[in-house]
Amino acid sequence: MPNPKRKHSKQRRDKRRSHDHAVAPTLGTCQNCGAAIVYHRICPECGHYKGKPAIEKQVSA
């Protein structure tokens, strides 16, 4: 089995591993209803984005 001829640098190793760790998304609060939302997404509770209605939410009876 072939072995490496030269040592890989720390920089090269770390570039390869840069995507190995997962980071939890940053949460904010909806300006309309106060629910926890992921940034730059429409609120799943009320359908608002940046304080303006983006989609119509159906009211379940």
N, CA, C and O of each residue as an XYZ file, in Angstrom:
244
protein
N       0.836     -1.175      0.000
C       0.000      0.000      0.000
C       0.887      1.247      0.000
O       1.844      1.320      0.771
N       0.587      2.213     -0.842
C       1.454      3.392     -0.924
C       1.352      4.270      0.315
O       0.292      4.401      0.927
N       2.475      4.861      0.661
C       2.545      5.785      1.778
C       2.883      7.170      1.253
O       3.471      7.293      0.178
N       2.521      8.223      1.996
C       2.839      9.566      1.526
C       4.345      9.808      1.493
O       5.073      9.370      2.385
N       4.804     10.508      0.459
C       6.231     10.818      0.328
C       6.610     12.033      1.160
O       7.746     12.138      1.621
N       5.666     12.954      1.356
C       5.944     14.169      2.107
C       4.854     14.377      3.161
O       3.730     13.895      3.018
N       5.210     15.095      4.206
C       4.260     15.399      5.270
C       3.282     16.476      4.793
O       3.676     17.475      4.191
N       2.000     16.246      5.079
C       0.998     17.267      4.780
C       1.052     18.323      5.868
O       1.176     17.995      7.048
N       0.959     19.581      5.484
C       1.050     20.673      6.452
C      -0.201     20.712      7.331
O      -1.233     20.138      6.983
N      -0.098     21.385      8.457
C      -1.239     21.556      9.361
C      -2.353     22.322      8.676
O      -3.534     22.042      8.878
N      -1.962     23.291      7.864
C      -2.955     24.092      7.148
C      -3.761     23.223      6.190
O      -4.985     23.337      6.116
N      -3.075     22.361      5.464
C      -3.763     21.491      4.516
C      -4.669     20.510      5.239
O      -5.787     20.250      4.794
N      -4.196     19.967      6.345
C      -4.999     19.047      7.149
C      -6.251     19.745      7.671
O      -7.350     19.196      7.593
N      -6.083     20.966      8.207
C      -7.201     21.681      8.797
C      -8.211     22.146      7.754
O      -9.407     22.217      8.037
N      -7.738     22.462      6.549
C      -8.667     22.815      5.465
C      -9.577     21.638      5.147
O     -10.774     21.808      4.912
N      -9.000     20.447      5.141
C      -9.779     19.248      4.851
C     -10.815     18.994      5.944
O     -11.924     18.544      5.655
N     -10.463     19.277      7.188
C     -11.355     19.002      8.316
C     -12.314     20.146      8.630
O     -13.079     20.050      9.590
N     -12.296     21.202      7.867
C     -13.073     22.392      8.211
C     -14.584     22.157      8.197
O     -15.323     22.893      8.850
N     -15.055     21.148      7.466
C     -16.491     20.895      7.377
C     -16.938     19.736      8.251
O     -18.083     19.295      8.148
N     -16.062     19.238      9.103
C     -16.389     18.055      9.892
C     -17.257     18.339     11.110
O     -17.922     17.431     11.608
N     -17.268     19.562     11.597
C     -18.045     19.846     12.796
C     -19.339     20.573     12.421
O     -19.365     21.416     11.524
N     -20.390     20.226     13.123
C     -21.694     20.837     12.873
C     -21.935     21.954     13.888
O     -21.585     21.827     15.061
N     -22.524     23.024     13.431
C     -22.827     24.171     14.280
C     -24.335     24.361     14.293
O     -24.973     24.343     13.240
N     -24.900     24.540     15.459
C     -26.335     24.763     15.563
C     -26.689     26.121     14.950
O     -25.930     27.078     15.106
N     -27.830     26.223     14.253
C     -28.201     27.497     13.643
C     -28.513     28.550     14.697
O     -28.986     28.234     15.789
N     -28.242     29.793     14.357
C     -28.509     30.902     15.262
C     -30.007     31.186     15.262
O     -30.627     31.307     14.205
N     -30.568     31.289     16.438
C     -32.002     31.538     16.560
C     -32.255     32.984     16.957
O     -31.496     33.586     17.716
N     -33.337     33.518     16.425
C     -33.792     34.856     16.785
C     -35.251     34.774     17.174
O     -35.816     33.685     17.264
N     -35.858     35.915     17.402
C     -37.280     35.945     17.740
C     -38.047     36.674     16.646
O     -37.564     37.647     16.069
N     -39.225     36.195     16.381
C     -40.098     36.803     15.379
C     -40.559     38.172     15.886
O     -40.963     38.309     17.041
N     -40.495     39.176     15.022
C     -40.913     40.527     15.408
C     -42.422     40.614     15.577
O     -42.920     41.503     16.268
N     -43.156     39.692     14.947
C     -44.614     39.750     15.004
C     -45.178     38.955     16.187
O     -45.973     39.481     16.966
N     -44.767     37.683     16.320
C     -45.383     36.833     17.347
C     -44.427     36.451     18.474
O     -44.873     35.950     19.507
N     -43.140     36.674     18.304
C     -42.178     36.363     19.355
C     -41.706     34.927     19.392
O     -41.020     34.533     20.334
N     -42.058     34.122     18.381
C     -41.626     32.722     18.331
C     -40.148     32.650     17.962
O     -39.610     33.565     17.338
N     -39.499     31.561     18.351
C     -38.096     31.351     18.002
C     -38.011     30.923     16.543
O     -38.675     29.973     16.130
N     -37.187     31.632     15.759
C     -37.027     31.318     14.344
C     -35.540     31.318     13.990
O     -34.728     31.938     14.676
N     -35.200     30.617     12.915
C     -33.854     30.653     12.365
C     -33.751     31.943     11.550
O     -34.696     32.316     10.855
N     -32.602     32.625     11.634
C     -32.418     33.875     10.904
C     -32.621     33.685      9.403
O     -32.299     32.630      8.857
N     -33.151     34.700      8.744
C     -33.373     34.751      7.295
C     -34.358     33.694      6.827
O     -34.252     33.197      5.706
N     -35.313     33.347      7.676
C     -36.360     32.401      7.302
C     -37.709     32.994      7.685
O     -37.795     33.827      8.587
N     -38.754     32.567      7.002
C     -40.112     32.988      7.327
C     -40.513     32.294      8.624
O     -40.188     31.126      8.836
N     -41.220     33.018      9.490
C     -41.675     32.456     10.757
C     -42.678     31.337     10.487
O     -43.680     31.569      9.811
N     -42.431     30.120     11.002
C     -43.375     29.030     10.763
C     -44.688     29.189     11.522
O     -45.682     28.551     11.176
N     -44.702     30.032     12.553
C     -45.911     30.205     13.356
C     -46.897     31.177     12.710
O     -48.084     30.874     12.595
N     -46.401     32.356     12.285
C     -47.320     33.385     11.786
C     -47.125     33.724     10.309
O     -47.980     34.384      9.719
N     -46.016     33.288      9.695
C     -45.805     33.535      8.278
C     -45.240     34.905      7.953
O     -45.323     35.341      6.805
N     -44.666     35.601      8.935
C     -44.092     36.930      8.712
C     -42.581     36.824      8.501
O     -41.936     35.894      8.985
N     -42.028     37.799      7.768
C     -40.592     37.907      7.563
C     -40.218     39.369      7.691
O     -40.741     40.208      6.957
N     -39.320     39.687      8.613
C     -38.898     41.060      8.909
C     -40.096     41.959      9.237
O     -40.142     43.121      8.833
N     -41.048     41.410      9.964
C     -42.184     42.187     10.416
C     -43.284     42.377      9.388
O     -44.275     43.052      9.666
N     -43.130     41.795      8.203
C     -44.137     41.927      7.147
C     -44.700     40.557      6.807
O     -43.982     39.558      6.859
N     -45.998     40.502      6.456
C     -46.569     39.192      6.097
C     -45.954     38.676      4.797
O     -45.926     39.382      3.789
N     -45.467     37.452      4.833
C     -44.832     36.864      3.668
C     -45.729     35.794      3.032
O     -45.836     35.719      1.808
N     -46.366     34.976      3.860
C     -47.272     33.940      3.368
C     -48.526     33.969      4.224
O     -48.514     34.432      5.365
N     -49.597     33.467      3.653
C     -50.866     33.359      4.375
C     -50.854     32.054      5.168
O     -50.664     30.979      4.599
N     -51.054     32.149      6.463
C     -51.168     30.956      7.300
C     -52.646     30.616      7.474
O     -53.476     31.496      7.701
N     -52.957     29.335      7.364
C     -54.345     28.903      7.550
C     -54.611     28.746      9.040
O     -53.807     28.168      9.772
N     -55.741     29.264      9.471
C     -56.146     29.141     10.866
C     -56.870     27.808     11.031
O     -57.902     27.576     10.402
N     -56.326     26.933     11.877
C     -56.955     25.641     12.109
C     -58.011     25.781     13.190
O     -57.753     26.329     14.262
N     -59.206     25.278     12.895
C     -60.331     25.438     13.828
C     -60.523     24.225     14.675
O     -61.426     24.193     15.511
